[in-house]
Amino acid sequence: MSPIIFIFLQLAIIAYALVSGVFLAFSDFIMRSLANTGGVGGVDAMQIINREVFRWVFMALFIGLAPLSLLISVYGGVFIGNGPGNAIMLAGLIYFIGCFGVTVCFNVPMNEALAGMDVTADATRAYWTGTYLPRWTFWNTVRTIASGVSAALLLFGLLWATQTQAQTV
């Protein structure tokens, strides 16, 4: 494995872990805190969060990791192979499907629905408490686990690959 790819994979581990940490904060205490605002405050805050997230480093990490995860999967499956390559391949696929795919299919549609709602309307409060909070948080937890597992699998696969490479030299 070239030093550049080795460093790239280490940076990907850090990026997966950072994304997982952001999602963990939301699943662990941010959504619970927003739920405790009584509805209007939580909806208003979440609408602002959903607008602001596009302006920061998180979005570059989150979206940038999607195509990179596919490259990581191909690299692990084709160029490394066997046990370590399978772990690396799975790391990329789990992020792409379990984090990026879940976001596109579940969290973003709920965010878009919430964005168009009047924070003071009873229908908004009903959507917020009955649908948005439980479902969004569930799918966010899936994203947390997927990106965390991707970091762990990539770390494990990279260590395994370097150990295997060191034993053959």
C-alpha positions as CSV (number, residue, x, y, z in Angstrom):
1,M,0.0,0.0,0.0
2,S,1.4,3.3,-1.0
3,P,2.1,6.0,1.7
4,I,-0.4,8.3,0.0
5,I,-3.2,5.8,0.2
6,F,-2.3,4.9,3.7
7,I,-2.6,8.5,4.8
8,F,-5.8,9.0,2.8
9,L,-7.4,6.0,4.6
10,Q,-6.3,7.4,7.9
11,L,-7.9,10.7,7.1
12,A,-11.1,8.9,6.0
13,I,-11.2,7.1,9.4
14,I,-11.0,10.5,11.1
15,A,-13.7,11.9,8.8
16,Y,-16.1,9.0,9.4
17,A,-15.6,9.4,13.2
18,L,-16.2,13.2,13.0
19,V,-19.5,12.7,11.1
20,S,-20.5,10.0,13.5
21,G,-19.8,12.4,16.4
22,V,-22.1,15.1,15.0
23,F,-24.9,12.6,14.4
24,L,-24.3,11.1,17.9
25,A,-24.8,14.6,19.5
26,F,-28.1,14.9,17.7
27,S,-29.4,11.5,18.7
28,D,-28.1,11.7,22.2
29,F,-29.1,15.1,23.5
30,I,-29.9,17.8,20.8
31,M,-33.1,16.3,19.6
32,R,-34.2,15.6,23.2
33,S,-33.4,19.2,24.1
34,L,-35.4,20.5,21.1
35,A,-38.3,18.2,22.0
36,N,-38.3,19.8,25.5
37,T,-38.9,23.3,24.2
38,G,-42.6,22.7,23.8
39,G,-42.8,22.5,20.0
40,V,-42.5,26.0,18.6
41,G,-38.9,26.6,19.8
42,G,-37.8,23.2,18.7
43,V,-39.3,23.5,15.3
44,D,-37.9,26.9,14.8
45,A,-34.4,25.8,16.0
46,M,-34.4,22.7,13.7
47,Q,-35.5,24.8,10.7
48,I,-32.5,27.1,11.4
49,I,-30.1,24.1,11.9
50,N,-31.3,22.6,8.6
51,R,-30.5,25.8,6.8
52,E,-27.2,26.5,8.5
53,V,-25.7,23.0,8.0
54,F,-25.2,23.7,4.4
55,R,-22.7,26.5,5.1
56,W,-20.1,24.6,7.2
57,V,-17.4,22.0,7.1
58,F,-19.8,19.3,8.1
59,M,-21.4,19.3,4.7
60,A,-18.1,19.0,2.9
61,L,-17.2,16.0,5.1
62,F,-20.6,14.4,4.8
63,I,-21.1,14.8,1.1
64,G,-17.4,14.4,0.2
65,L,-17.3,11.0,2.0
66,A,-20.0,9.6,-0.3
67,P,-17.9,9.2,-3.5
68,L,-14.8,8.6,-1.5
69,S,-16.6,5.7,0.3
70,L,-17.2,4.1,-3.1
71,L,-13.6,4.5,-4.0
72,I,-12.6,3.0,-0.6
73,S,-14.9,0.1,-1.3
74,V,-13.4,-0.5,-4.7
75,Y,-9.9,-0.2,-3.4
76,G,-10.5,-2.6,-0.5
77,G,-12.3,-5.2,-2.7
78,V,-10.2,-5.1,-5.8
79,F,-6.7,-4.0,-4.7
80,I,-6.4,-5.5,-1.2
81,G,-8.9,-8.3,-1.2
82,N,-9.3,-11.2,1.4
83,G,-10.0,-10.3,5.0
84,P,-8.6,-6.8,5.3
85,G,-9.9,-5.8,1.9
86,N,-13.4,-7.0,2.8
87,A,-13.3,-5.0,6.0
88,I,-12.2,-1.9,4.1
89,M,-14.8,-2.5,1.3
90,L,-17.6,-2.9,4.0
91,A,-16.5,0.3,5.7
92,G,-17.1,2.3,2.5
93,L,-20.4,0.5,1.6
94,I,-21.8,0.9,5.1
95,Y,-21.1,4.6,5.1
96,F,-22.5,5.1,1.6
97,I,-25.7,3.2,2.2
98,G,-26.2,3.5,6.0
99,C,-25.2,7.2,6.3
100,F,-25.5,8.9,2.9
101,G,-28.3,6.8,1.6
102,V,-30.4,7.0,4.8
103,T,-29.9,10.8,4.8
104,V,-31.1,11.2,1.2
105,C,-34.1,8.8,1.6
106,F,-35.3,9.6,5.1
107,N,-33.8,12.6,6.9
108,V,-33.7,15.1,4.0
109,P,-37.4,14.5,3.0
110,M,-38.4,15.1,6.6
111,N,-36.3,18.2,6.8
112,E,-37.8,19.6,3.6
113,A,-41.3,18.9,5.0
114,L,-40.5,20.7,8.2
115,A,-38.9,23.6,6.4
116,G,-42.2,24.5,4.7
117,M,-44.2,24.5,7.9
118,D,-45.5,27.4,10.0
119,V,-43.9,27.1,13.4
120,T,-47.1,28.3,15.2
121,A,-49.5,25.9,13.4
122,D,-51.1,23.0,15.3
123,A,-50.4,20.7,12.3
124,T,-46.7,21.6,12.6
125,R,-46.7,20.7,16.3
126,A,-48.4,17.4,15.5
127,Y,-45.9,16.6,12.8
128,W,-43.0,17.6,15.0
129,T,-44.0,15.5,18.0
130,G,-45.8,12.6,16.3
131,T,-43.6,12.1,13.2
132,Y,-40.5,14.2,12.9
133,L,-38.9,13.7,16.3
134,P,-39.3,9.9,16.6
135,R,-38.6,9.1,12.9
136,W,-35.8,11.6,12.3
137,T,-34.0,10.6,15.5
138,F,-34.3,6.9,14.6
139,W,-32.8,7.4,11.2
140,N,-30.2,9.8,12.6
141,T,-29.2,7.0,15.0
142,V,-28.9,4.6,12.1
143,R,-26.5,7.2,10.5
144,T,-24.6,7.5,13.7
145,I,-24.1,3.8,13.9
146,A,-23.2,3.4,10.2
147,S,-20.6,6.1,10.2
148,G,-19.1,4.9,13.5
149,V,-19.0,1.3,12.2
150,S,-17.4,2.6,9.0
151,A,-14.6,4.3,11.0
152,A,-14.1,1.1,13.1
153,L,-14.1,-1.2,10.1
154,L,-11.7,1.0,8.1
155,L,-9.4,1.2,11.1
156,F,-9.5,-2.5,11.6
157,G,-9.0,-3.3,7.9
158,L,-6.1,-0.8,7.6
159,L,-4.4,-2.3,10.6
160,W,-5.0,-5.8,9.4
161,A,-3.7,-4.9,5.9
162,T,-0.5,-3.3,7.3
163,Q,0.1,-6.3,9.6
164,T,-0.4,-8.7,6.7
165,Q,1.9,-6.6,4.5
166,A,4.6,-6.5,7.3
167,Q,4.5,-10.2,7.7
168,T,5.1,-10.8,4.0
169,V,8.1,-8.5,3.8
